[in-house]
Amino acid sequence: MSESNKKKRNISRTVIRRLPKYYRYLADLLEKDVTRISSGELSKLVGFTASQIRQDLNNFGGFGQQGYGYNVEELFNEVSKILGLDKKYKTIIMGAGNLGRAIANYKGFESSGFELYALFDKKTELIGEKIRNIEVKDSETMIDYVEENNIEIAIMTLPRESAQKVAEELIEAGVKGFWNFAPIDLIVPDDIIVEDVRLNESLYTLSYFLKE
């Protein structure tokens, strides 16, 4: 393994989770035709200290110039590459209920490279429906479809009782990552990536701070 790859493996999740915020604010700056920005100016926007911003970005190479700051377009493109948004990801949604449909109706994922191929559900009344021209397919056909289309990501909007079993089947078929909305911690091999989204836990946190 190269030294650069070793360094990337040692980057903390805390740093990685800050990158999407940089990406979002840099995109806003590009829309406003801002061409360069200092770490101090960027600090006022994103809410991290200038020192923290420089440390975060230095994990991936030197992007700024002393006395000049950062070229906004170049930094945006670099952060996009670091996040892997310069690639295309074949994606499916498991579960065509209200949440699955809401996610399918959001067009923003496609512009970031997440190409939605299909939704899957076991309810016969949903099979064959289309959401933005994306078909809801029978869960019984899931394995063959994933294998034939080299699906990489599954968005899980399934109930607790079925999520783990379905995840295991998807992994066997070749899925490498899960965006997991199911109310369960998926048990997966070390080389499989899971990003959990707990809508209720976020709401509980809001409740705590309102109470205080």
KOLTORZA-153519 format. One record per residue: residue in one letter; residue number from 1; x, y, z of N, C-alpha, C, O in turn. Coordinates in Angstrom, 3 decimals, m for minus. Example, Ala and Ser with C-alpha at 12.3 -4.5 7.8 and 13.67 -1.06 7.14 Angstrom:
   code   pos        nxx        nyy        nzz       caxx       cayy       cazz        cxx        cyy        czz        oxx        oyy        ozz
      A     1     13.190     m5.690      7.800     12.300     m4.500      7.800     13.200     m3.300      7.800     14.236     m3.319      8.465
      S     2     12.850     m2.250      7.080     13.670     m1.060      7.140     12.900      0.030      7.870     13.409      1.138      8.039
This chain:
   code   pos        nxx        nyy        nzz       caxx       cayy       cazz        cxx        cyy        czz        oxx        oyy        ozz
      M     1      0.839     m1.197      0.000      0.000      0.000      0.000      0.877      1.251      0.000      1.848      1.321      0.754
      S     2      0.550      2.239     m0.834      1.347      3.455     m0.914      1.160      4.291      0.341      0.192      4.122      1.082
      E     3      2.132      5.220      0.571      2.042      6.088      1.740      0.783      6.943      1.713      0.167      7.189      2.750
      S     4      0.398      7.404      0.499     m0.794      8.253      0.395     m2.046      7.468      0.756     m2.948      7.998      1.405
      N     5     m2.106      6.185      0.329     m3.266      5.361      0.658     m3.319      5.059      2.153     m4.396      5.030      2.748
      K     6     m2.140      4.832      2.762     m2.093      4.602      4.202     m2.620      5.815      4.941     m3.384      5.692      5.898
      K     7     m2.199      6.998      4.484     m2.636      8.236      5.126     m4.146      8.398      5.028     m4.796      8.791      5.996
      K     8     m4.712      8.093      3.841     m6.149      8.231      3.653     m6.919      7.280      4.570     m7.975      7.633      5.094
      R     9     m6.375      6.057      4.762     m7.048      5.102      5.625     m7.067      5.574      7.073     m7.944      5.183      7.844
      N    10     m6.097      6.419      7.448     m5.996      6.888      8.820     m6.778      8.174      9.079     m6.812      8.657     10.211
      I    11     m7.394      8.724      8.064     m8.182      9.949      8.233     m9.432      9.626      9.045    m10.136      8.660      8.750
      S    12     m9.701     10.424     10.054    m10.818     10.127     10.949    m12.167     10.347     10.265    m12.294     11.141      9.334
      R    13    m13.165      9.618     10.758    m14.527      9.784     10.246    m15.039     11.197     10.496    m15.850     11.711      9.725
      T    14    m14.570     11.828     11.574    m14.995     13.198     11.885    m14.608     14.145     10.756    m15.402     14.993     10.347
      V    15    m13.383     13.997     10.254    m12.929     14.821      9.135    m13.762     14.523      7.897    m14.210     15.442      7.211
      I    16    m13.968     13.263      7.612    m14.724     12.859      6.417    m16.139     13.407      6.465    m16.685     13.819      5.441
      R    17    m16.735     13.412      7.654    m18.123     13.892      7.768    m18.230     15.406      7.618    m19.324     15.936      7.428
      R    18    m17.088     16.108      7.704    m17.122     17.557      7.469    m17.034     17.889      5.984    m17.423     18.982      5.573
      L    19    m16.532     16.969      5.180    m16.317     17.254      3.761    m17.598     17.634      3.010    m17.566     18.569      2.210
      P    20    m18.731     16.941      3.237    m19.941     17.353      2.513    m20.357     18.792      2.780    m20.939     19.444      1.914
      K    21    m20.057     19.292      3.987    m20.389     20.689      4.293    m19.511     21.630      3.487    m19.991     22.636      2.964
      Y    22    m18.209     21.304      3.383    m17.333     22.098      2.522    m17.855     22.093      1.094    m17.920     23.131      0.437
      Y    23    m18.225     20.912      0.629    m18.715     20.745     m0.744    m19.937     21.636     m0.987    m20.032     22.307     m2.014
      R    24    m20.862     21.633     m0.036    m22.097     22.409     m0.191    m21.817     23.907     m0.237    m22.364     24.617     m1.080
      Y    25    m20.971     24.384      0.664    m20.692     25.822      0.688    m19.864     26.265     m0.515    m20.053     27.368     m1.026
      L    26    m18.954     25.414     m0.964    m18.172     25.747     m2.166    m19.073     25.812     m3.393    m18.875     26.656     m4.267
      A    27    m20.063     24.923     m3.461    m21.028     24.960     m4.567    m21.803     26.282     m4.552    m22.041     26.882     m5.601
      D    28    m22.194     26.731     m3.350    m22.894     28.019     m3.228    m22.006     29.173     m3.689    m22.476     30.094     m4.355
      L    29    m20.723     29.121     m3.334    m19.786     30.174     m3.741    m19.618     30.207     m5.255    m19.537     31.283     m5.848
      L    30    m19.566     29.045     m5.878    m19.452     28.981     m7.342    m20.665     29.608     m8.009    m20.544     30.311     m9.013
      E    31    m21.844     29.345     m7.436    m23.075     29.922     m8.002    m23.068     31.443     m7.901    m23.706     32.128     m8.701
      K    32    m22.342     31.970     m6.914    m22.254     33.424     m6.721    m21.033     34.014     m7.439    m20.706     35.189     m7.268
      D    33    m20.372     33.182     m8.239    m19.205     33.609     m9.038    m18.040     34.073     m8.180    m17.266     34.935     m8.597
      V    34    m17.908     33.506     m6.977    m16.741     33.783     m6.142    m15.591     32.924     m6.653    m15.750     31.712     m6.793
      T    35    m14.454     33.516     m6.933    m13.342     32.779     m7.538    m12.300     32.322     m6.531    m11.645     31.301     m6.740
      R    36    m12.136     33.066     m5.437    m11.165     32.643     m4.430    m11.669     33.011     m3.054    m12.481     33.921     m2.888
      I    37    m11.159     32.268     m2.052    m11.597     32.513     m0.680    m10.491     32.089      0.266     m9.803     31.100      0.013
      S    38    m10.311     32.826      1.352     m9.301     32.473      2.352     m9.910     31.484      3.349    m11.130     31.338      3.426
      S    39     m9.054     30.816      4.104     m9.565     29.889      5.117    m10.354     30.651      6.179    m11.310     30.122      6.746
      G    40     m9.949     31.900      6.448    m10.682     32.710      7.409    m12.089     33.042      6.931    m13.046     32.987      7.703
      E    41    m12.206     33.387      5.648    m13.531     33.695      5.083    m14.398     32.441      5.021    m15.600     32.488      5.286
      L    42    m13.768     31.316      4.666    m14.510     30.058      4.608    m14.961     29.639      6.004    m16.025     29.044      6.175
      S    43    m14.131     29.961      7.004    m14.460     29.653      8.393    m15.761     30.329      8.820    m16.586     29.723      9.505
      K    44    m15.938     31.574      8.416    m17.147     32.308      8.795    m18.403     31.704      8.172    m19.500     31.832      8.716
      L    45    m18.232     31.045      7.029    m19.373     30.427      6.350    m19.741     29.074      6.954    m20.904     28.820      7.268
      V    46    m18.738     28.210      7.115    m19.025     26.828      7.508    m19.082     26.618      9.019    m19.636     25.622      9.485
      G    47    m18.508     27.554      9.791    m18.574     27.436     11.236    m17.446     26.651     11.872    m17.471     26.415     13.080
      F    48    m16.448     26.235     11.089    m15.240     25.608     11.639    m14.139     26.655     11.684    m14.179     27.627     10.930
      T    49    m13.161     26.471     12.557    m12.062     27.438     12.619    m11.207     27.345     11.356    m11.177     26.311     10.689
      A    50    m10.513     28.440     11.039     m9.641     28.459      9.870     m8.562     27.384      9.997     m8.208     26.722      9.022
      S    51     m8.045     27.222     11.223     m7.025     26.200     11.467     m7.573     24.806     11.195     m6.894     23.967     10.604
      Q    52     m8.815     24.565     11.634     m9.440     23.253     11.410     m9.626     22.984      9.922     m9.391     21.870      9.453
      I    53    m10.042     23.995      9.187    m10.235     23.843      7.746     m8.920     23.477      7.072     m8.872     22.563      6.249
      R    54     m7.853     24.191      7.422     m6.548     23.902      6.819     m6.082     22.493      7.173     m5.552     21.779      6.321
      Q    55     m6.279     22.094      8.422     m5.894     20.742      8.841     m6.692     19.684      8.088     m6.133     18.690      7.623
      D    56     m7.999     19.901      7.969     m8.857     18.938      7.260     m8.383     18.750      5.824     m8.213     17.623      5.358
      L    57     m8.172     19.859      5.131     m7.818     19.788      3.709     m6.403     19.276      3.508     m6.110     18.642      2.494
      N    58     m5.520     19.546      4.467     m4.141     19.057      4.354     m4.051     17.539      4.428     m3.049     16.954      4.017
      N    59     m5.099     16.898      4.951     m5.138     15.437      4.949     m5.140     14.868      3.533     m4.756     13.720      3.311
      F    60     m5.575     15.684      2.585     m5.744     15.207      1.212     m4.800     15.886      0.231     m4.874     15.642     m0.974
      G    61     m3.911     16.737      0.740     m2.966     17.439     m0.132     m3.055     18.940      0.103     m3.959     19.413      0.791
      G    62     m2.126     19.681     m0.463     m2.122     21.136     m0.292     m2.915     21.819     m1.390     m2.525     21.776     m2.557
      F    63     m4.029     22.450     m1.028     m4.893     23.073     m2.036     m4.820     24.591     m2.044     m5.167     25.225     m3.040
      G    64     m4.372     25.177     m0.946     m4.345     26.633     m0.874     m2.954     27.195     m1.076     m1.962     26.466     m1.063
      Q    65     m2.898     28.510     m1.265     m1.619     29.205     m1.409     m1.564     30.340     m0.387     m2.511     31.115     m0.254
      Q    66     m0.461     30.426      0.322     m0.322     31.478      1.319     m0.410     32.852      0.659      0.260     33.124     m0.337
      G    67     m1.237     33.695      1.225     m1.432     35.030      0.682     m2.492     35.091     m0.410     m2.893     36.177     m0.829
      Y    68     m2.946     33.929     m0.870     m3.975     33.888     m1.922     m5.244     33.217     m1.421     m6.352     33.659     m1.726
      G    69     m5.079     32.154     m0.656     m6.237     31.388     m0.211     m6.509     30.223     m1.135     m5.587     29.607     m1.670
      Y    70     m7.768     29.929     m1.317     m8.165     28.791     m2.142     m8.855     29.258     m3.416     m9.680     30.171     m3.392
      N    71     m8.503     28.619     m4.528     m9.265     28.796     m5.757    m10.550     27.990     m5.572    m10.493     26.768     m5.427
      V    72    m11.693     28.647     m5.575    m12.966     28.012     m5.217    m13.305     26.858     m6.158    m13.680     25.776     m5.707
      E    73    m13.175     27.088     m7.456    m13.537     26.033     m8.402    m12.618     24.822     m8.268    m13.074     23.679     m8.292
      E    74    m11.321     25.083     m8.126    m10.371     23.976     m7.992    m10.632     23.193     m6.702    m10.590     21.963     m6.701
      L    75    m10.900     23.908     m5.607    m11.142     23.235     m4.335    m12.452     22.447     m4.388    m12.535     21.334     m3.868
      F    76    m13.467     23.027     m5.014    m14.744     22.322     m5.172    m14.537     21.016     m5.937    m15.058     19.972     m5.544
      N    77    m13.782     21.078     m7.019    m13.538     19.874     m7.832    m12.734     18.835     m7.059    m12.976     17.635     m7.183
      E    78    m11.776     19.304     m6.261    m10.962     18.375     m5.474    m11.788     17.697     m4.385    m11.663     16.491     m4.171
      V    79    m12.627     18.461     m3.698    m13.481     17.885     m2.657    m14.471     16.903     m3.284    m14.776     15.860     m2.706
      S    80    m14.967     17.246     m4.469    m15.865     16.345     m5.190    m15.189     15.005     m5.473    m15.793     13.945     m5.310
      K    81    m13.923     15.069     m5.900    m13.177     13.834     m6.176    m12.916     13.047     m4.901    m13.029     11.822     m4.884
      I    82    m12.563     13.765     m3.822    m12.303     13.097     m2.546    m13.547     12.346     m2.079    m13.451     11.236     m1.557
      L    83    m14.715     12.961     m2.272    m15.974     12.327     m1.883    m16.418     11.246     m2.868    m17.372     10.514     m2.606
      G    84    m15.718     11.153     m4.004    m16.093     10.153     m5.003    m17.253     10.568     m5.871    m17.868      9.730     m6.530
      L    85    m17.567     11.867     m5.881    m18.730     12.341     m6.633    m18.436     12.533     m8.114    m19.309     12.947     m8.876
      D    86    m17.202     12.230     m8.521    m16.872     12.262     m9.945    m17.134     10.894    m10.587    m16.841     10.688    m11.765
      K    87    m17.685      9.969     m9.807    m17.989      8.624    m10.308    m19.495      8.434    m10.399    m20.267      9.269     m9.927
      K    88    m19.903      7.332    m11.008    m21.310      6.959    m11.094    m21.550      5.724    m10.235    m20.747      4.792    m10.232
      Y    89    m22.667      5.727     m9.506    m22.999      4.603     m8.644    m24.381      4.060     m9.012    m25.371      4.791     m8.998
      K    90    m24.431      2.785     m9.335    m25.697      2.142     m9.649    m26.416      1.814     m8.347    m25.888      1.108     m7.488
      T    91    m27.629      2.341     m8.219    m28.339      2.328     m6.935    m29.750      1.772     m7.075    m30.417      1.986     m8.087
      I    92    m30.199      1.051     m6.039    m31.595      0.620     m5.960    m32.162      1.032     m4.610    m31.416      1.330     m3.677
      I    93    m33.485      1.047     m4.514    m34.164      1.305     m3.250    m34.923      0.048     m2.854    m35.700     m0.492     m3.641
      M    94    m34.695     m0.409     m1.639    m35.428     m1.552     m1.110    m36.570     m1.038     m0.247    m36.360     m0.527      0.853
      G    95    m37.779     m1.184     m0.768    m38.961     m0.682     m0.081    m39.559      0.494     m0.824    m38.927      1.541     m0.962
      A    96    m40.793      0.315     m1.307    m41.451      1.373     m2.087    m42.596      2.011     m1.313    m43.603      2.413     m1.895
      G    97    m42.433      2.098      0.001    m43.412      2.799      0.823    m43.205      4.303      0.737    m42.570      4.800     m0.193
      N    98    m43.743      5.017      1.707    m43.691      6.489      1.653    m42.262      7.024      1.607    m41.961      7.926      0.825
      L    99    m41.381      6.471      2.444    m40.003      6.956      2.476    m39.263      6.594      1.202    m38.561      7.427      0.629
      G   100    m39.415      5.362      0.759    m38.765      4.933     m0.485    m39.196      5.790     m1.660    m38.374      6.156     m2.501
      R   101    m40.471      6.110     m1.723    m40.997      6.943     m2.808    m40.448      8.365     m2.720    m40.091      8.967     m3.733
      A   102    m40.385      8.893     m1.504    m39.874     10.254     m1.331    m38.423     10.343     m1.811    m38.043     11.310     m2.471
      I   103    m37.623      9.344     m1.481    m36.229      9.324     m1.921    m36.147      9.196     m3.433    m35.339      9.864     m4.078
      A   104    m36.995      8.330     m4.000    m36.990      8.130     m5.455    m37.386      9.399     m6.198    m36.922      9.641     m7.312
      N   105    m38.246     10.210     m5.581    m38.708     11.434     m6.223    m37.704     12.574     m6.161    m37.870     13.591     m6.836
      Y   106    m36.657     12.407     m5.350    m35.651     13.461     m5.226    m34.618     13.329     m6.342    m33.916     12.322     m6.434
      K   107    m34.533     14.358     m7.190    m33.660     14.302     m8.359    m32.209     14.659     m8.062    m31.331     14.429     m8.894
      G   108    m31.951     15.216     m6.887    m30.625     15.710     m6.569    m29.543     14.646     m6.524    m28.374     14.941     m6.769
      F   109    m29.923     13.396     m6.210    m28.926     12.337     m6.131    m28.264     12.083     m7.479    m27.063     11.825     m7.552
      E   110    m29.052     12.157     m8.539    m28.537     11.839     m9.863    m27.441     12.800    m10.289    m26.474     12.395    m10.935
      S   111    m27.583     14.069     m9.933    m26.571     15.053    m10.313    m25.254     14.805     m9.586    m24.208     15.293    m10.013
      S   112    m25.302     14.043     m8.481    m24.090     13.696     m7.746    m23.561     12.320     m8.111    m22.603     11.840     m7.505
      G   113    m24.184     11.678     m9.105    m23.671     10.410     m9.599    m24.373      9.172     m9.099    m23.984      8.060     m9.455
      F   114    m25.408      9.334     m8.277    m26.135      8.179     m7.768    m27.327      7.896     m8.692    m28.374      8.537     m8.597
      E   115    m27.142      6.933     m9.573    m28.142      6.633    m10.595    m29.110      5.578    m10.072    m28.724      4.438     m9.815
      L   116    m30.367      5.972     m9.916    m31.372      5.061     m9.397    m31.914      4.175    m10.514    m32.477      4.670    m11.490
      Y   117    m31.742      2.873    m10.366    m32.147      1.917    m11.387    m33.549      1.353    m11.148    m34.314      1.184    m12.097
      A   118    m33.891      1.063     m9.903    m35.181      0.433     m9.627    m35.500      0.513     m8.144    m34.623      0.743     m7.311
      L   119    m36.786      0.317     m7.830    m37.229      0.098     m6.461    m37.714     m1.346     m6.371    m38.129     m1.931     m7.372
      F   120    m37.661     m1.915     m5.176    m38.139     m3.279     m4.984    m39.090     m3.328     m3.800    m38.865     m2.684     m2.775
      D   121    m40.163     m4.109     m3.960    m41.124     m4.295     m2.888    m41.806     m5.642     m3.075    m41.863     m6.171     m4.185
      K   122    m42.321     m6.188     m1.987    m43.001     m7.480     m2.070    m44.522     m7.334     m2.194    m45.224     m8.313     m2.449
      K   123    m45.023     m6.118     m2.012    m46.476     m5.899     m2.098    m46.916     m5.916     m3.557    m46.442     m5.119     m4.367
      T   124    m47.821     m6.826     m3.884    m48.237     m7.007     m5.285    m48.889     m5.751     m5.856    m48.785     m5.483     m7.053
      E   125    m49.570     m4.972     m4.989    m50.259     m3.774     m5.494    m49.283     m2.671     m5.908    m49.660     m1.749     m6.632
      L   126    m48.042     m2.762     m5.456    m47.046     m1.747     m5.807    m46.202     m2.149     m7.013    m45.680     m1.287     m7.720
      I   127    m46.067     m3.435     m7.248    m45.199     m3.932     m8.310    m45.714     m3.474     m9.679    m46.890     m3.644    m10.002
      G   128    m44.829     m2.900    m10.458    m45.197     m2.404    m11.784    m45.438     m0.908    m11.814    m45.440     m0.305    m12.887
      E   129    m45.645     m0.293    m10.646    m45.801      1.163    m10.608    m44.494      1.842    m11.001    m43.422      1.246    m10.901
      K   130    m44.591      3.091    m11.448    m43.394      3.834    m11.811    m43.344      5.163    m11.066    m44.349      5.864    m10.944
      I   131    m42.173      5.490    m10.579    m41.922      6.762     m9.903    m40.841      7.476    m10.696    m39.699      7.018    m10.742
      R   132    m41.191      8.594    m11.320    m40.267      9.275    m12.242    m39.727      8.296    m13.293    m38.549      8.337    m13.646
      N   133    m40.582      7.443    m13.769    m40.235      6.464    m14.812    m39.301      5.354    m14.302    m38.714      4.617    m15.094
      I   134    m39.174      5.245    m12.989    m38.371      4.178    m12.387    m39.340      3.140    m11.826    m40.211      3.471    m11.021
      E   135    m39.192      1.907    m12.245    m40.186      0.882    m11.948    m39.991      0.244    m10.574    m38.870      0.017    m10.119
      V   136    m41.134     m0.038     m9.929    m41.125     m0.848     m8.711    m41.183     m2.310     m9.140    m42.128     m2.736     m9.803
      K   137    m40.163     m3.072     m8.755    m40.063     m4.464     m9.171    m40.330     m5.407     m8.003    m40.250     m5.015     m6.839
      D   138    m40.643     m6.635     m8.329    m40.916     m7.673     m7.343    m39.621     m8.029     m6.604    m38.595     m8.288     m7.232
      S   139    m39.676     m8.041     m5.278    m38.497     m8.379     m4.481    m37.950     m9.765     m4.810    m36.768    m10.035     m4.595
      E   140    m38.797    m10.631     m5.324    m38.341    m11.973     m5.681    m37.303    m11.945     m6.806    m36.524    m12.885     m6.959
      T   141    m37.297    m10.871     m7.585    m36.364    m10.764     m8.712    m35.108     m9.972     m8.355    m34.261     m9.724     m9.213
      M   142    m34.989     m9.575     m7.087    m33.934     m8.675     m6.635    m32.531     m9.215     m6.915    m31.694     m8.503     m7.471
      I   143    m32.272    m10.462     m6.536    m30.929    m11.023     m6.649    m30.457    m11.020     m8.101    m29.363    m10.545     m8.405
      D   144    m31.285    m11.548     m8.988    m30.914    m11.605    m10.407    m30.674    m10.209    m10.958    m29.727     m9.990    m11.714
      Y   145    m31.534     m9.260    m10.577    m31.410     m7.892    m11.089    m30.101     m7.252    m10.635    m29.398     m6.630    m11.432
      V   146    m29.780     m7.405     m9.359    m28.549     m6.824     m8.811    m27.325     m7.401     m9.505    m26.400     m6.665     m9.849
      E   147    m27.314     m8.709     m9.711    m26.178     m9.360    m10.354    m26.042     m8.950    m11.814    m24.936     m8.685    m12.285
      E   148    m27.155     m8.898    m12.530    m27.126     m8.581    m13.958    m26.755     m7.130    m14.221    m26.158     m6.821    m15.252
      N   149    m27.106     m6.231    m13.293    m26.880     m4.796    m13.505    m25.722     m4.232    m12.685    m25.486     m3.024    m12.681
      N   150    m25.002     m5.112    m11.993    m23.846     m4.682    m11.191    m24.190     m3.536    m10.236    m23.478     m2.534    m10.168
      I   151    m25.287     m3.699     m9.506    m25.726     m2.678     m8.556    m24.734     m2.591     m7.407    m24.323     m3.615     m6.860
      E   152    m24.344     m1.366     m7.035    m23.335     m1.145     m5.993    m23.919     m0.684     m4.665    m23.397     m1.023     m3.602
      I   153    m25.010      0.093     m4.722    m25.569      0.692     m3.512    m27.040      0.326     m3.373    m27.796      0.355     m4.343
      A   154    m27.433     m0.021     m2.145    m28.846     m0.255     m1.848    m29.288      0.730     m0.772    m28.648      0.859      0.271
      I   155    m30.387      1.418     m1.041    m30.996      2.311     m0.056    m32.073      1.512      0.658    m33.037      1.066      0.037
      M   156    m31.910      1.332      1.956    m32.783      0.439      2.726    m33.863      1.233      3.452    m33.569      2.008      4.362
      T   157    m35.121      1.033      3.043    m36.241      1.659      3.737    m37.194      0.562      4.203    m38.414      0.727      4.181
      L   158    m36.613     m0.561      4.626    m37.372     m1.743      5.021    m37.655     m1.750      6.514    m36.978     m1.054      7.270
      P   159    m38.653     m2.532      6.959    m38.883     m2.686      8.399    m37.772     m3.489      9.056    m37.037     m4.214      8.386
      R   160    m37.659     m3.357     10.353    m36.607     m3.999     11.129    m36.510     m5.507     10.883    m35.410     m6.046     10.754
      E   161    m37.647     m6.180     10.818    m37.650     m7.634     10.781    m37.106     m8.232      9.482    m36.727     m9.403      9.456
      S   162    m37.064     m7.456      8.421    m36.595     m8.001      7.143    m35.275     m7.405      6.665    m34.662     m7.941      5.741
      A   163    m34.827     m6.316      7.269    m33.678     m5.579      6.742    m32.391     m6.400      6.750    m31.666     m6.405      5.756
      Q   164    m32.094     m7.091      7.845    m30.833     m7.833      7.938    m30.752     m8.945      6.901    m29.728     m9.098      6.235
      K   165    m31.813     m9.715      6.759    m31.824    m10.824      5.801    m31.663    m10.310      4.371    m30.907    m10.877      3.582
      V   166    m32.374     m9.242      4.047    m32.277     m8.669      2.703    m30.861     m8.133      2.460    m30.311     m8.303      1.373
      A   167    m30.277     m7.488      3.468    m28.912     m6.967      3.325    m27.932     m8.097      3.028    m27.059     m7.953      2.172
      E   168    m28.068     m9.213      3.725    m27.174    m10.355      3.498    m27.311    m10.889      2.074    m26.315    m11.244      1.444
      E   169    m28.535    m10.946      1.569    m28.767    m11.411      0.202    m28.172    m10.447     m0.820    m27.608    m10.866     m1.831
      L   170    m28.306     m9.160     m0.545    m27.756     m8.144     m1.453    m26.226     m8.183     m1.484    m25.615     m8.026     m2.541
      I   171    m25.626     m8.390     m0.334    m24.163     m8.504     m0.270    m23.697     m9.700     m1.086    m22.721     m9.613     m1.831
      E   172    m24.390    m10.799     m0.941    m24.060    m12.006     m1.699    m24.169    m11.750     m3.199    m23.433    m12.337     m3.993
      A   173    m25.096    m10.865     m3.582    m25.305    m10.559     m5.005    m24.331     m9.511     m5.527    m24.249     m9.295     m6.736
      G   174    m23.580     m8.846     m4.620    m22.567     m7.908     m5.092    m22.683     m6.477     m4.616    m21.841     m5.654     m4.973
      V   175    m23.699     m6.141     m3.820    m23.837     m4.775     m3.303    m22.696     m4.473     m2.347    m22.339     m5.299     m1.507
      K   176    m22.119     m3.266     m2.485    m20.939     m2.883     m1.699    m21.234     m1.858     m0.607    m20.427     m1.666      0.303
      G   177    m22.398     m1.194     m0.698    m22.694     m0.157      0.282    m24.179     m0.001      0.522    m24.993     m0.254     m0.366
      F   178    m24.530      0.422      1.734    m25.930      0.603      2.119    m26.141      1.982      2.714    m25.376      2.429      3.569
      W   179    m27.195      2.655      2.248    m27.698      3.861      2.912    m28.894      3.372      3.702    m29.956      3.129      3.130
      N   180    m28.740      3.226      4.996    m29.674      2.448      5.794    m30.626      3.311      6.623    m30.228      3.937      7.606
      F   181    m31.890      3.329      6.204    m32.936      4.009      6.963    m33.691      3.040      7.855    m34.510      3.468      8.669
      A   182    m33.436      1.746      7.723    m34.122      0.751      8.539    m33.730      0.924     10.008    m32.580      1.252     10.298
      P   183    m34.665      0.708     10.938    m34.379      0.930     12.365    m33.618     m0.239     12.988    m34.052     m0.802     13.993
      I   184    m32.495     m0.597     12.394    m31.679     m1.700     12.876    m30.238     m1.465     12.445    m29.993     m0.932     11.362
      D   185    m29.291     m1.855     13.279    m27.881     m1.778     12.911    m27.534     m3.027     12.106    m27.520     m4.135     12.644
      L   186    m27.261     m2.849     10.839    m26.952     m3.984      9.978    m25.603     m4.590     10.354    m24.631     m3.875     10.597
      I   187    m25.563     m5.904     10.398    m24.317     m6.625     10.645    m23.770     m7.066      9.299    m24.368     m7.898      8.616
      V   188    m22.624     m6.501      8.921    m22.075     m6.751      7.582    m20.570     m7.036      7.689    m19.956     m6.718      8.707
      P   189    m19.973     m7.632      6.650    m18.506     m7.831      6.633    m17.770     m6.494      6.656    m18.342     m5.450      6.341
      D   190    m16.503     m6.545      7.030    m15.699     m5.327      7.189    m15.550     m4.525      5.901    m15.373     m3.308      5.946
      D   191    m15.620     m5.204      4.746    m15.407     m4.501      3.481    m16.691     m3.906      2.912    m16.677     m3.354      1.812
      I   192    m17.789     m4.008      3.636    m19.067     m3.427      3.212    m19.303     m2.135      3.986    m19.123     m2.089      5.203
      I   193    m19.707     m1.082      3.269    m19.919      0.234      3.881    m21.395      0.425      4.204    m22.268      0.185      3.369
      V   194    m21.655      0.863      5.432    m23.024      1.181      5.844    m23.060      2.597      6.405    m22.303      2.936      7.316
      E   195    m23.935      3.407      5.859    m24.176      4.750      6.394    m25.601      4.772      6.939    m26.566      4.722      6.177
      D   196    m25.725      4.846      8.266    m27.038      4.814      8.905    m27.656      6.202      8.946    m26.975      7.197      9.196
      V   197    m28.957      6.248      8.698    m29.719      7.491      8.822    m30.840      7.226      9.818    m31.744      6.438      9.541
      R   198    m30.786      7.870     10.960    m31.779      7.662     12.013    m32.596      8.939     12.182    m32.229      9.823     12.955
      L   199    m33.684      9.024     11.466    m34.494     10.234     11.503    m35.053     10.483     12.902    m35.096     11.624     13.363
      N   200    m35.482      9.409     13.578    m36.064      9.603     14.905    m35.022     10.038     15.923    m35.325     10.833     16.813
      E   201    m33.773      9.518     15.804    m32.731      9.901     16.755    m32.387     11.380     16.621    m32.121     12.056     17.615
      S   202    m32.394     11.875     15.387    m32.143     13.299     15.174    m33.252     14.129     15.812    m32.989     15.178     16.401
      L   203    m34.484     13.659     15.694    m35.617     14.362     16.295    m35.538     14.321     17.818    m35.878     15.296     18.488
      Y   204    m35.084     13.183     18.365    m34.930     13.080     19.816    m33.875     14.074     20.318    m34.027     14.658     21.391
      T   205    m32.819     14.258     19.545    m31.781     15.214     19.918    m32.352     16.634     19.946    m32.072     17.417     20.854
      L   206    m33.157     16.944     18.927    m33.832     18.254     18.904    m34.699     18.410     20.129    m34.705     19.470     20.755
      S   207    m35.432     17.373     20.484    m36.285     17.419     21.653    m35.504     17.707     22.921    m35.951     18.476     23.772
      Y   208    m34.325     17.084     23.047    m33.479     17.301     24.224    m33.098     18.771     24.361    m33.222     19.361     25.434
      F   209    m32.631     19.354     23.254    m32.173     20.736     23.336    m33.337     21.720     23.550    m33.165     22.760     24.186
      L   210    m34.508     21.386     23.019    m35.676     22.226     23.296    m36.046     22.147     24.769    m36.418     23.151     25.376
      K   211    m35.943     20.951     25.344    m36.240     20.763     26.763    m35.303     21.561     27.646    m35.718     22.133     28.654
      E   212    m34.019     21.595     27.257    m33.026     22.321     28.046    m33.240     23.821     27.970    m32.490     24.583     28.578
